[in-house]
């Protein structure tokens, strides 16, 4: 029985890591999109070569695609963590990571 609880705790911890890692990735893509948009605007203001601007537009579109994927993965990981905590919350409530997991679920799960 004890090994089963330990296995569930490790599973929950891995989901916490997945949610945290994906949230950082999402923030990184958001920053990249902002920076890339600023760069393109500056290039247009300076009347840079059309092909250079087009190349940077492609980079921006790729970052936007990655952002959408990261949002989808964050929603899934947070929902999985929420489900796991609902199933095993009572057994793992005394774990120090439990509060962190609850905070992540509250922050990232969209009702």
Residue pairs with C-beta under 8 A, 6 or more apart in sequence:
5 91
5 92
8 84
8 88
8 91
8 92
9 92
9 95
9 97
11 84
12 81
12 84
12 85
12 88
12 92
12 97
12 101
13 97
15 77
15 80
15 81
15 84
15 101
16 81
16 97
16 100
16 101
16 104
18 77
18 81
19 74
19 77
19 78
19 81
19 104
19 108
20 104
22 70
22 73
22 74
22 77
23 74
23 104
23 108
25 70
26 67
26 70
26 71
26 74
29 63
29 66
29 67
29 70
30 67
32 63
33 60
33 63
33 64
33 67
36 56
36 59
36 60
36 63
37 60
39 56
40 53
40 56
40 57
40 60
43 52
43 53
43 56
44 53
74 108
75 108
75 109
75 110
78 104
78 105
78 108
78 109
79 109
81 101
81 104
81 105
82 105
82 109
85 92
85 98
85 101
85 102
85 105
89 98
92 98
